[in-house]
Amino acid sequence: MHDPPSVVVGLMHVELHIPLCNSLKEKRSAVRPCLQHIRTQLNLAVAEVGDQDVWRSALVAMVSVSNDRTVVENTLNRARHYFETRRDLELVDSRTEIL
């Protein structure tokens, strides 16, 4: 019998500050394109998981799955870099777990 394939799961939470938002509508306009970019360009599962009713704050979770730890780490690092380089928001904190 074959050994089951190895699976590496990476989970990253990023806490964002969106200083120019004055409403939830403006927040959605800032966050939604970011989530879409992460989905389509980095092929990550992503969702806003916290601070949904706070105008200038967002908590976003992203998940990567692969059989290679390096691929998972690099993909999540690219996602963090994307948020770090956005001019319309600030990356306050990020936490990564590799399972």
MMTF fields as JSON, N, C-alpha, C and O atoms, coordinates in Angstrom:
{
  "mmtfVersion": "1.0.0",
  "mmtfProducer": "UNKNOWN",
  "numBonds": 395,
  "numAtoms": 396,
  "numGroups": 99,
  "numChains": 1,
  "numModels": 1,
  "chainsPerModel": [1],
  "groupsPerChain": [99],
  "chainIdList": ["A"],
  "bondAtomList": [4, 2, 8, 6, 12, 10, 16, 14, 20, 18, 24, 22, 28, 26, 32, 30, 36, 34, 40, 38, 44, 42, 48, 46, 52, 50, 56, 54, 60, 58, 64, 62, 68, 66, 72, 70, 76, 74, 80, 78, 84, 82, 88, 86, 92, 90, 96, 94, 100, 98, 104, 102, 108, 106, 112, 110, 116, 114, 120, 118, 124, 122, 128, 126, 132, 130, 136, 134, 140, 138, 144, 142, 148, 146, 152, 150, 156, 154, 160, 158, 164, 162, 168, 166, 172, 170, 176, 174, 180, 178, 184, 182, 188, 186, 192, 190, 196, 194, 200, 198, 204, 202, 208, 206, 212, 210, 216, 214, 220, 218, 224, 222, 228, 226, 232, 230, 236, 234, 240, 238, 244, 242, 248, 246, 252, 250, 256, 254, 260, 258, 264, 262, 268, 266, 272, 270, 276, 274, 280, 278, 284, 282, 288, 286, 292, 290, 296, 294, 300, 298, 304, 302, 308, 306, 312, 310, 316, 314, 320, 318, 324, 322, 328, 326, 332, 330, 336, 334, 340, 338, 344, 342, 348, 346, 352, 350, 356, 354, 360, 358, 364, 362, 368, 366, 372, 370, 376, 374, 380, 378, 384, 382, 388, 386, 392, 390],
  "bondOrderList": [1, 1, 1, 1, 1, 1, 1, 1, 1, 1, 1, 1, 1, 1, 1, 1, 1, 1, 1, 1, 1, 1, 1, 1, 1, 1, 1, 1, 1, 1, 1, 1, 1, 1, 1, 1, 1, 1, 1, 1, 1, 1, 1, 1, 1, 1, 1, 1, 1, 1, 1, 1, 1, 1, 1, 1, 1, 1, 1, 1, 1, 1, 1, 1, 1, 1, 1, 1, 1, 1, 1, 1, 1, 1, 1, 1, 1, 1, 1, 1, 1, 1, 1, 1, 1, 1, 1, 1, 1, 1, 1, 1, 1, 1, 1, 1, 1, 1],
  "groupList": [{"groupName": "MET", "atomNameList": ["N", "CA", "C", "O"], "elementList": ["N", "C", "C", "O"], "formalChargeList": [0, 0, 0, 0], "bondAtomList": [1, 0, 2, 1, 3, 2], "bondOrderList": [1, 1, 2], "singleLetterCode": "M", "chemCompType": "L-PEPTIDE LINKING"}, {"groupName": "HIS", "atomNameList": ["N", "CA", "C", "O"], "elementList": ["N", "C", "C", "O"], "formalChargeList": [0, 0, 0, 0], "bondAtomList": [1, 0, 2, 1, 3, 2], "bondOrderList": [1, 1, 2], "singleLetterCode": "H", "chemCompType": "L-PEPTIDE LINKING"}, {"groupName": "ASP", "atomNameList": ["N", "CA", "C", "O"], "elementList": ["N", "C", "C", "O"], "formalChargeList": [0, 0, 0, 0], "bondAtomList": [1, 0, 2, 1, 3, 2], "bondOrderList": [1, 1, 2], "singleLetterCode": "D", "chemCompType": "L-PEPTIDE LINKING"}, {"groupName": "PRO", "atomNameList": ["N", "CA", "C", "O"], "elementList": ["N", "C", "C", "O"], "formalChargeList": [0, 0, 0, 0], "bondAtomList": [1, 0, 2, 1, 3, 2], "bondOrderList": [1, 1, 2], "singleLetterCode": "P", "chemCompType": "L-PEPTIDE LINKING"}, {"groupName": "SER", "atomNameList": ["N", "CA", "C", "O"], "elementList": ["N", "C", "C", "O"], "formalChargeList": [0, 0, 0, 0], "bondAtomList": [1, 0, 2, 1, 3, 2], "bondOrderList": [1, 1, 2], "singleLetterCode": "S", "chemCompType": "L-PEPTIDE LINKING"}, {"groupName": "VAL", "atomNameList": ["N", "CA", "C", "O"], "elementList": ["N", "C", "C", "O"], "formalChargeList": [0, 0, 0, 0], "bondAtomList": [1, 0, 2, 1, 3, 2], "bondOrderList": [1, 1, 2], "singleLetterCode": "V", "chemCompType": "L-PEPTIDE LINKING"}, {"groupName": "GLY", "atomNameList": ["N", "CA", "C", "O"], "elementList": ["N", "C", "C", "O"], "formalChargeList": [0, 0, 0, 0], "bondAtomList": [1, 0, 2, 1, 3, 2], "bondOrderList": [1, 1, 2], "singleLetterCode": "G", "chemCompType": "PEPTIDE LINKING"}, {"groupName": "LEU", "atomNameList": ["N", "CA", "C", "O"], "elementList": ["N", "C", "C", "O"], "formalChargeList": [0, 0, 0, 0], "bondAtomList": [1, 0, 2, 1, 3, 2], "bondOrderList": [1, 1, 2], "singleLetterCode": "L", "chemCompType": "L-PEPTIDE LINKING"}, {"groupName": "GLU", "atomNameList": ["N", "CA", "C", "O"], "elementList": ["N", "C", "C", "O"], "formalChargeList": [0, 0, 0, 0], "bondAtomList": [1, 0, 2, 1, 3, 2], "bondOrderList": [1, 1, 2], "singleLetterCode": "E", "chemCompType": "L-PEPTIDE LINKING"}, {"groupName": "ILE", "atomNameList": ["N", "CA", "C", "O"], "elementList": ["N", "C", "C", "O"], "formalChargeList": [0, 0, 0, 0], "bondAtomList": [1, 0, 2, 1, 3, 2], "bondOrderList": [1, 1, 2], "singleLetterCode": "I", "chemCompType": "L-PEPTIDE LINKING"}, {"groupName": "CYS", "atomNameList": ["N", "CA", "C", "O"], "elementList": ["N", "C", "C", "O"], "formalChargeList": [0, 0, 0, 0], "bondAtomList": [1, 0, 2, 1, 3, 2], "bondOrderList": [1, 1, 2], "singleLetterCode": "C", "chemCompType": "L-PEPTIDE LINKING"}, {"groupName": "ASN", "atomNameList": ["N", "CA", "C", "O"], "elementList": ["N", "C", "C", "O"], "formalChargeList": [0, 0, 0, 0], "bondAtomList": [1, 0, 2, 1, 3, 2], "bondOrderList": [1, 1, 2], "singleLetterCode": "N", "chemCompType": "L-PEPTIDE LINKING"}, {"groupName": "LYS", "atomNameList": ["N", "CA", "C", "O"], "elementList": ["N", "C", "C", "O"], "formalChargeList": [0, 0, 0, 0], "bondAtomList": [1, 0, 2, 1, 3, 2], "bondOrderList": [1, 1, 2], "singleLetterCode": "K", "chemCompType": "L-PEPTIDE LINKING"}, {"groupName": "ARG", "atomNameList": ["N", "CA", "C", "O"], "elementList": ["N", "C", "C", "O"], "formalChargeList": [0, 0, 0, 0], "bondAtomList": [1, 0, 2, 1, 3, 2], "bondOrderList": [1, 1, 2], "singleLetterCode": "R", "chemCompType": "L-PEPTIDE LINKING"}, {"groupName": "ALA", "atomNameList": ["N", "CA", "C", "O"], "elementList": ["N", "C", "C", "O"], "formalChargeList": [0, 0, 0, 0], "bondAtomList": [1, 0, 2, 1, 3, 2], "bondOrderList": [1, 1, 2], "singleLetterCode": "A", "chemCompType": "L-PEPTIDE LINKING"}, {"groupName": "GLN", "atomNameList": ["N", "CA", "C", "O"], "elementList": ["N", "C", "C", "O"], "formalChargeList": [0, 0, 0, 0], "bondAtomList": [1, 0, 2, 1, 3, 2], "bondOrderList": [1, 1, 2], "singleLetterCode": "Q", "chemCompType": "L-PEPTIDE LINKING"}, {"groupName": "THR", "atomNameList": ["N", "CA", "C", "O"], "elementList": ["N", "C", "C", "O"], "formalChargeList": [0, 0, 0, 0], "bondAtomList": [1, 0, 2, 1, 3, 2], "bondOrderList": [1, 1, 2], "singleLetterCode": "T", "chemCompType": "L-PEPTIDE LINKING"}, {"groupName": "TRP", "atomNameList": ["N", "CA", "C", "O"], "elementList": ["N", "C", "C", "O"], "formalChargeList": [0, 0, 0, 0], "bondAtomList": [1, 0, 2, 1, 3, 2], "bondOrderList": [1, 1, 2], "singleLetterCode": "W", "chemCompType": "L-PEPTIDE LINKING"}, {"groupName": "TYR", "atomNameList": ["N", "CA", "C", "O"], "elementList": ["N", "C", "C", "O"], "formalChargeList": [0, 0, 0, 0], "bondAtomList": [1, 0, 2, 1, 3, 2], "bondOrderList": [1, 1, 2], "singleLetterCode": "Y", "chemCompType": "L-PEPTIDE LINKING"}, {"groupName": "PHE", "atomNameList": ["N", "CA", "C", "O"], "elementList": ["N", "C", "C", "O"], "formalChargeList": [0, 0, 0, 0], "bondAtomList": [1, 0, 2, 1, 3, 2], "bondOrderList": [1, 1, 2], "singleLetterCode": "F", "chemCompType": "L-PEPTIDE LINKING"}],
  "groupTypeList": [0, 1, 2, 3, 3, 4, 5, 5, 5, 6, 7, 0, 1, 5, 8, 7, 1, 9, 3, 7, 10, 11, 4, 7, 12, 8, 12, 13, 4, 14, 5, 13, 3, 10, 7, 15, 1, 9, 13, 16, 15, 7, 11, 7, 14, 5, 14, 8, 5, 6, 2, 15, 2, 5, 17, 13, 4, 14, 7, 5, 14, 0, 5, 4, 5, 4, 11, 2, 13, 16, 5, 5, 8, 11, 16, 7, 11, 13, 14, 13, 1, 18, 19, 8, 16, 13, 13, 2, 7, 8, 7, 5, 2, 4, 13, 16, 8, 9, 7],
  "groupIdList": [1, 2, 3, 4, 5, 6, 7, 8, 9, 10, 11, 12, 13, 14, 15, 16, 17, 18, 19, 20, 21, 22, 23, 24, 25, 26, 27, 28, 29, 30, 31, 32, 33, 34, 35, 36, 37, 38, 39, 40, 41, 42, 43, 44, 45, 46, 47, 48, 49, 50, 51, 52, 53, 54, 55, 56, 57, 58, 59, 60, 61, 62, 63, 64, 65, 66, 67, 68, 69, 70, 71, 72, 73, 74, 75, 76, 77, 78, 79, 80, 81, 82, 83, 84, 85, 86, 87, 88, 89, 90, 91, 92, 93, 94, 95, 96, 97, 98, 99],
  "secStructList": [7, 7, 7, 7, 7, 7, 7, 3, 3, 3, 3, 3, 3, 3, 3, 3, 3, 7, 6, 6, 7, 7, 1, 2, 2, 2, 2, 2, 2, 2, 2, 2, 2, 2, 2, 2, 2, 2, 2, 2, 2, 2, 7, 7, 3, 3, 3, 3, 3, 3, 7, 6, 6, 7, 6, 6, 3, 3, 3, 3, 3, 3, 3, 3, 3, 3, 1, 7, 2, 2, 2, 2, 2, 2, 2, 2, 2, 2, 2, 2, 2, 2, 2, 2, 2, 7, 1, 1, 7, 3, 3, 3, 3, 3, 3, 3, 3, 3, 7],
  "xCoordList": [0.844, 0.0, 0.89, 1.956, 0.453, 1.205, 1.002, -0.055, 2.048, 1.917, 1.049, 1.102, 0.244, -0.572, 0.344, 1.404, -0.053, 0.783, 0.884, -0.041, 2.017, 2.176, 1.362, 1.257, 0.796, -0.007, 0.501, 0.645, 0.767, 1.191, 0.119, -0.259, -0.369, -1.39, -0.797, -0.277, -0.883, -0.423, -1.596, -2.403, -1.674, -2.735, -2.088, -1.205, -2.526, -2.023, -3.186, -4.157, -3.072, -4.008, -3.26, -2.127, -3.88, -3.311, -4.315, -5.51, -3.804, -4.612, -4.289, -3.129, -5.316, -5.14, -5.771, -6.806, -5.13, -5.689, -5.919, -5.03, -7.118, -7.496, -7.795, -8.947, -6.785, -6.93, -7.899, -8.444, -8.131, -8.954, -10.423, -11.199, -10.82, -12.217, -13.07, -12.693, -14.221, -15.17, -16.527, -17.49, -16.606, -17.85, -17.536, -16.451, -18.494, -18.313, -18.272, -17.598, -18.987, -18.975, -17.576, -17.098, -16.922, -15.553, -14.596, -13.671, -14.825, -13.983, -14.112, -13.107, -15.343, -15.551, -14.879, -14.328, -14.923, -14.292, -12.777, -12.136, -12.203, -10.765, -10.364, -9.353, -11.151, -10.781, -11.117, -10.324, -12.271, -12.726, -11.711, -11.455, -11.118, -10.133, -8.884, -8.266, -8.526, -7.381, -7.666, -6.833, -8.838, -9.194, -9.267, -8.837, -9.809, -9.894, -8.507, -8.271, -7.594, -6.221, -5.567, -4.922, -5.73, -5.144, -5.702, -4.966, -7.009, -7.644, -7.116, -6.699, -7.137, -6.849, -5.352, -4.924, -4.566, -3.149, -2.293, -1.284, -2.687, -1.889, -2.548, -1.95, -3.776, -4.507, -4.638, -4.418, -4.999, -5.221, -6.704, -7.436, -7.138, -8.466, -8.336, -7.434, -9.221, -9.099, -10.478, -11.428, -10.572, -11.834, -11.557, -10.583, -12.432, -12.399, -13.091, -14.263, -12.368, -12.885, -13.112, -13.573, -12.796, -12.987, -13.056, -12.68, -13.543, -13.682, -14.564, -14.344, -15.545, -16.381, -17.232, -17.644, -17.505, -18.322, -17.488, -18.032, -16.172, -15.27, -14.771, -14.21, -14.977, -14.667, -13.203, -12.91, -12.307, -10.895, -10.033, -8.811, -10.645, -9.895, -10.469, -11.673, -9.577, -10.017, -9.078, -7.872, -9.628, -8.847, -9.119, -10.257, -8.061, -8.174, -7.409, -6.307, -8.001, -7.354, -7.147, -8.004, -5.98, -5.635, -5.085, -4.401, -5.39, -4.933, -4.31, -4.835, -3.172, -2.494, -2.297, -1.967, -2.496, -2.318, -1.422, -1.606, -0.442, 0.477, 1.111, 0.882, 1.897, 2.686, 4.114, 4.963, 4.376, 5.71, 5.65, 4.997, 6.333, 6.321, 6.853, 6.332, 7.871, 8.461, 7.455, 7.41, 6.658, 5.632, 4.623, 4.254, 4.18, 3.205, 3.791, 3.147, 5.001, 5.624, 5.836, 5.558, 6.322, 6.56, 5.263, 5.227, 4.207, 2.932, 2.372, 1.897, 2.425, 1.93, 2.81, 2.305, 4.113, 5.005, 4.675, 4.736, 4.331, 3.928, 2.646, 2.5, 1.715, 0.478, 0.778, 0.225, 1.647, 2.02, 2.676, 2.381, 3.559, 4.224, 3.205, 3.341, 2.202, 1.159, 0.492, 0.313, 0.125, -0.516, 0.456, 0.051, 1.722, 2.719, 2.93, 3.268, 2.735, 3.006, 1.775, 1.892, 0.612, -0.594, -0.478, -0.086, -0.809, -0.724, -1.977, -1.936, -3.091, -4.357, -4.647, -5.669, -3.753, -3.94, -2.592, -1.552, -2.64, -1.423, -1.537, -2.562, -0.473, -0.405, 0.04, 1.186, -0.868, -0.59, 0.128, 1.084, -0.335, 0.228, -0.07, -1.052, 0.782, 0.495, 1.004, 2.036, 0.246, 0.603, 0.438, -0.566, 1.445, 1.424, 1.572, 2.394, 0.766, 0.867, 1.028, 0.309, 1.968, 2.155, 1.794, 2.353, 0.853, 0.391, 0.894, 0.614],
  "yCoordList": [-1.178, 0.0, 1.243, 1.254, 2.267, 3.519, 4.36, 4.338, 5.104, 6.068, 7.222, 7.609, 7.777, 8.935, 10.107, 10.27, 10.913, 12.053, 13.061, 13.218, 13.729, 14.755, 15.983, 16.333, 16.622, 17.822, 18.892, 18.66, 20.06, 21.202, 22.271, 22.649, 22.755, 23.797, 25.016, 24.92, 26.149, 27.4, 28.342, 28.552, 28.903, 29.86, 31.17, 31.191, 32.249, 33.568, 34.49, 34.573, 35.182, 36.25, 37.566, 37.699, 38.531, 39.874, 40.86, 40.802, 41.754, 42.826, 44.094, 44.489, 44.715, 45.882, 47.12, 47.049, 48.238, 49.546, 50.285, 50.356, 50.832, 51.529, 52.977, 53.312, 53.835, 55.162, 56.109, 57.001, 55.954, 56.925, 56.532, 57.213, 55.454, 55.015, 55.788, 55.966, 56.24, 56.939, 56.266, 56.822, 55.053, 54.295, 52.84, 52.519, 51.969, 50.565, 50.377, 49.476, 51.22, 51.148, 51.45, 50.763, 52.463, 52.783, 51.657, 51.339, 51.06, 49.95, 48.79, 48.229, 48.432, 47.338, 47.645, 46.751, 48.917, 49.314, 49.175, 48.984, 49.267, 49.112, 47.646, 47.212, 46.889, 45.518, 44.534, 43.64, 44.688, 43.723, 43.513, 42.361, 44.564, 44.325, 43.586, 42.824, 43.813, 43.105, 41.612, 40.792, 41.266, 39.86, 39.196, 38.054, 39.909, 39.362, 39.131, 38.118, 40.062, 39.906, 38.676, 37.893, 38.504, 37.368, 36.055, 35.085, 36.034, 34.824, 34.503, 33.377, 35.488, 35.214, 35.155, 34.306, 36.028, 36.082, 35.116, 34.61, 34.86, 33.996, 32.648, 31.772, 32.485, 31.227, 30.789, 29.625, 31.735, 31.454, 31.55, 32.324, 30.758, 30.956, 32.127, 32.141, 33.104, 34.323, 34.834, 34.733, 35.395, 35.964, 36.986, 36.877, 37.984, 38.9, 38.181, 37.819, 37.975, 37.151, 37.91, 37.329, 39.186, 39.946, 41.433, 41.903, 42.168, 43.631, 44.053, 45.108, 43.241, 43.545, 44.791, 45.389, 45.196, 46.387, 47.596, 48.611, 47.49, 48.585, 49.241, 48.57, 50.549, 51.254, 51.155, 50.913, 51.334, 51.492, 50.291, 50.413, 49.149, 47.962, 46.741, 46.651, 45.792, 44.528, 43.424, 43.636, 42.258, 41.07, 40.083, 39.672, 39.714, 38.861, 37.564, 37.585, 36.44, 35.128, 34.564, 34.681, 33.947, 33.32, 31.922, 31.691, 30.991, 29.613, 29.141, 29.377, 28.467, 27.839, 26.363, 26.007, 25.503, 24.062, 23.555, 23.891, 22.734, 22.158, 20.916, 20.6, 20.225, 19.118, 19.576, 18.769, 20.88, 21.438, 22.649, 23.648, 22.549, 23.625, 24.937, 26.009, 24.857, 26.058, 26.8, 28.03, 26.075, 26.691, 27.431, 28.565, 26.797, 27.412, 28.683, 29.732, 28.592, 29.75, 30.887, 32.045, 30.568, 31.612, 32.281, 33.499, 31.509, 32.075, 33.007, 34.097, 32.591, 33.445, 34.693, 35.771, 34.546, 35.715, 36.709, 37.92, 36.202, 37.091, 37.833, 39.009, 37.154, 37.807, 38.908, 40.004, 38.625, 39.634, 40.834, 41.986, 40.546, 41.629, 42.485, 43.707, 41.852, 42.591, 43.599, 44.76, 43.164, 44.072, 45.154, 46.296, 44.805, 45.779, 46.902, 48.024, 46.606, 47.599, 48.408, 49.327, 48.088, 48.861, 50.249, 50.373, 51.269, 52.633, 53.068, 54.014, 52.387, 52.794, 52.098, 52.368, 51.204, 50.547, 50.234, 50.274, 49.921, 49.609, 48.211, 47.843, 47.443, 46.134, 46.335, 46.706, 46.089, 46.3, 45.087, 45.234, 43.889, 42.669, 41.511, 41.537, 40.496, 39.265, 38.09, 38.169, 37.006, 35.777, 34.609, 34.503, 33.734, 32.6, 31.31, 31.212, 30.323, 28.987, 28.003, 28.077, 27.089, 26.027, 24.719, 24.378, 23.993, 22.723, 21.557, 20.402],
  "zCoordList": [0.0, 0.0, 0.0, 0.617, -0.683, -0.77, 0.476, 1.106, 0.813, 1.904, 1.437, 0.27, 2.345, 1.938, 1.582, 2.187, 0.618, 0.233, 1.375, 2.172, 1.432, 2.467, 2.082, 0.907, 3.078, 2.866, 3.817, 5.017, 3.266, 4.062, 3.92, 2.811, 5.069, 5.081, 5.78, 6.892, 5.118, 5.717, 5.909, 5.004, 7.107, 7.448, 7.867, 8.725, 7.263, 7.636, 7.951, 7.198, 9.079, 9.433, 9.271, 9.735, 8.622, 8.553, 9.126, 8.837, 9.936, 10.504, 9.719, 9.607, 9.185, 8.328, 8.947, 9.609, 8.719, 9.077, 7.766, 6.918, 7.606, 6.371, 6.749, 7.026, 6.766, 7.376, 6.673, 7.324, 5.395, 4.665, 4.581, 3.912, 5.241, 5.187, 6.186, 7.344, 5.714, 6.566, 6.595, 7.122, 6.022, 6.03, 5.712, 5.226, 5.991, 5.633, 4.124, 3.624, 3.401, 1.94, 1.405, 0.501, 1.949, 1.536, 1.916, 1.169, 3.077, 3.507, 2.523, 2.087, 2.175, 1.217, -0.111, -0.753, -0.528, -1.797, -1.739, -2.772, -0.557, -0.402, -0.238, -0.791, 0.516, 0.856, -0.268, -0.562, -0.89, -1.907, -3.034, -3.386, -3.621, -4.682, -4.177, -4.921, -2.931, -2.35, -2.27, -2.655, -1.772, -1.646, -3.017, -3.184, -3.988, -5.345, -5.936, -6.596, -5.703, -6.194, -5.567, -6.264, -4.26, -3.556, -4.107, -4.289, -4.37, -4.928, -6.316, -6.586, -7.183, -8.587, -8.904, -9.686, -8.319, -8.655, -7.832, -8.325, -6.59, -5.726, -5.455, -4.83, -5.925, -5.787, -4.33, -3.995, -3.477, -2.061, -1.743, -2.361, -0.774, -0.205, 0.756, 1.594, 0.648, 1.448, 1.824, 1.048, 3.054, 3.517, 4.602, 5.347, 4.68, 5.808, 6.959, 6.853, 8.058, 9.145, 10.45, 11.433, 10.465, 11.691, 11.417, 10.343, 12.408, 12.32, 11.141, 10.547, 10.809, 9.649, 9.819, 8.825, 11.052, 11.283, 11.691, 12.126, 11.552, 11.919, 10.633, 9.767, 10.511, 9.272, 8.852, 7.681, 9.774, 9.408, 9.768, 9.861, 9.969, 10.364, 9.671, 9.431, 9.35, 8.757, 9.207, 9.328, 9.452, 9.755, 8.628, 8.404, 7.927, 6.75, 7.01, 7.557, 6.616, 6.731, 5.329, 4.453, 5.147, 3.869, 4.129, 5.126, 3.222, 3.371, 2.065, 0.977, 2.209, 1.08, 1.394, 2.525, 0.399, 0.566, -0.546, -1.716, -0.163, -1.146, -0.537, 0.63, -1.322, -0.779, -0.485, -0.107, -0.661, -0.486, 0.453, 0.15, 1.585, 2.582, 1.996, 2.304, 1.166, 0.581, -0.29, -0.271, -1.044, -1.888, -1.016, -1.319, 0.058, 0.96, 1.578, 1.568, 2.11, 2.744, 1.75, 2.064, 0.56, -0.449, -0.883, -1.057, -1.058, -1.472, -0.402, -0.718, 0.852, 1.93, 2.094, 2.405, 1.886, 1.934, 0.816, 1.023, -0.349, -1.451, -1.103, -1.435, -0.436, -0.012, 1.01, 0.917, 1.98, 2.971, 2.274, 2.59, 1.335, 0.6, -0.168, -0.229, -0.744, -1.452, -0.519, -0.887, 0.681, 1.63, 2.11, 2.325, 2.276, 2.718, 1.704, 2.079, 0.439, -0.607, -1.016, -1.826, -0.478, -0.792, -0.165, 0.995, -0.907, -0.392, 0.35, 1.137, 0.108, 0.707, 2.04, 2.67, 2.472, 3.76, 4.384, 3.727, 5.679, 6.423, 7.009, 7.585, 6.854, 7.485, 8.93, 9.185, 9.875, 11.291, 11.875, 12.637, 11.515, 12.087, 11.152, 10.41, 11.192, 10.459, 11.289, 11.954, 11.226, 11.941, 10.973, 10.268, 10.953, 10.051, 10.838, 11.749, 10.475, 11.038, 9.888, 8.891, 10.033, 9.055, 9.746, 10.788, 9.153, 9.738, 8.907, 9.23]
}
